[in-house]
Amino acid sequence: MTESLLIIEKTEQVGKIQLNRPQVLNALNTALVRELADVMEQMDQDDDIRCILLTGNDKAFAAGADIGEMAEATSVDFIVKPFFADWDRIRKISKPIIAAVDGFALGGGCELAMCCDIIVASETARFGQPEINLGVIPGAGGTQRLTRAVGKVRAMEMILTGKPIPAQVALELGLINRVVPSESLEEEAFQLAKEIAGKPPLAVRLAKQAVLKAMDLPLEHGLHFEQHSFYLLFSSDDQREGMRAFQEKRKPDFKGK
Ligand code: DAK
């Protein structure tokens, strides 16, 4: 029997997905990325899941796209076959995604973490874009998202040298949210996912969208999007519930409606 490429678990409104190709440091082949996009889309539609948690194992979150699969590809293959189409599906997920990163997050692995909304890393995690050493450049957003996250000169150094940075440096550069000991990574990331899962789902969804818009819209347009999203939430039950609960000094019970 072949082992599954992903290990999936649902706990307290958190959908956990573990990448499971440990023998190749979770190298992201087409089949795995397809399955990941499928599962994330299912979780995006599942009312019982309010936050997604993506993890690897202690040696690697993911060491990049599968080099074995790519090595003999031609430019025409990339254009004609939908080699990388599933990556676009992942960035369109509307629920928040937390990456819990231990070990290597390199190339496509670093790009996958950056597609997530929050990154919690262990002290031994390493982030890098080593594609330059293979004669190519990042292709799943590395030159764009890394630059937006850490600024031009830092991104340039990482991408031109291909040298990974340790978690503590990634934290200082603003690439990740927090660094925790390896043994508590899963629990800390889960607690954060659970905390977000307890928030009103519609507001969470629109907040995610609005923050992502800030990355690529001019301020005027971003502010416009924010304002309209704010107005829209006043037609939700959760807005009434949240404000009433505050006035009645009780805990709100959000339904995502
Ligand atoms: N692909 C395939 N196999 C890999 C792999 C990868 N990326 N990374 C590691 N492996 C395999 C190794 O070949 C080895 O297999 P065996 O030899 O045992 O069969 C096994 O995993 C263990 O690796 P090592 O023996 O090398 O382990 P070490 O601890 O010595 O070294 C390492 C760990 C992470 C430093 C090293 O494995 C390494 O440098 N790996 C390659 C990292 C890399 O260059 N990653 C970038 C790949 S290019 C796009 C989407 C995505 C992408 C591009 C476009 N579009 C949407 C357009 C992404 C591109 C990339 O990620």
Residues whose N, C-alpha, C, O or C-beta is under 5 A from the ligand:
A	BS01	DAK	Q23 V24 L25 A27 A63 G64 A65 D66 I67 G68 F84 W87 F104 L106 G107 G108 G109 P130 E131 G139 A140
